[in-house]
Amino acid sequence: MGNSLKCFDSIVDQSIFLYVKKAILDEEKKKAIPFRIASWYLYSMKIKEQTRKLVAGCT
């Protein structure tokens, strides 16, 4: 009886650990979204600038 309870406790501990780990990762992803948007925006502006220079050079 005691052995199976100990095993059950370790399974519960592991599942709680995994759940908390997932919650932390989800929170990190949420924090990263503004940085991703900003980097995408800056990258697209850089592409526009390069395209503008190419067009200006061709005319």
C-alpha positions in Angstrom: 0.0 0.0 0.0 2.7 2.5 1.0 4.7 1.7 -2.1 1.9 2.4 -4.6 1.2 5.7 -2.8 4.8 6.8 -3.0 4.7 6.0 -6.7 1.5 8.0 -7.1 3.0 10.9 -5.3 6.0 11.0 -7.6 3.8 10.9 -10.7 1.7 13.8 -9.3 4.9 15.7 -8.5 6.2 15.1 -12.1 2.9 16.2 -13.6 2.8 19.4 -11.5 6.4 20.1 -12.5 5.5 19.7 -16.1 2.4 21.8 -15.8 4.3 24.6 -14.1 7.1 24.3 -16.7 4.5 24.6 -19.5 2.9 27.6 -17.8 6.3 29.4 -17.5 7.1 28.6 -21.2 3.6 29.9 -22.3 4.3 33.1 -20.3 7.7 33.5 -21.9 6.1 33.1 -25.3 3.6 35.8 -24.5 6.4 38.2 -23.5 8.3 37.4 -26.6 5.4 38.3 -29.0 6.1 42.1 -28.9 9.7 41.6 -29.6 8.9 39.3 -32.5 6.5 41.9 -33.9 9.2 44.7 -33.5 11.9 42.6 -35.1 9.6 41.7 -38.0 8.7 45.4 -38.4 12.3 46.5 -38.4 13.2 43.8 -40.8 10.4 44.8 -43.2 11.5 48.4 -43.0 15.0 47.4 -43.9 13.7 45.4 -46.9 11.7 48.5 -48.0 14.7 50.7 -47.7 16.9 48.4 -49.7 14.2 48.1 -52.4 13.9 51.9 -52.5 17.7 52.2 -53.0 17.6 49.6 -55.8 14.8 51.4 -57.5 16.5 54.7 -57.2 19.7 53.2 -58.6 17.9 51.7 -61.6 16.2 54.9 -62.7 
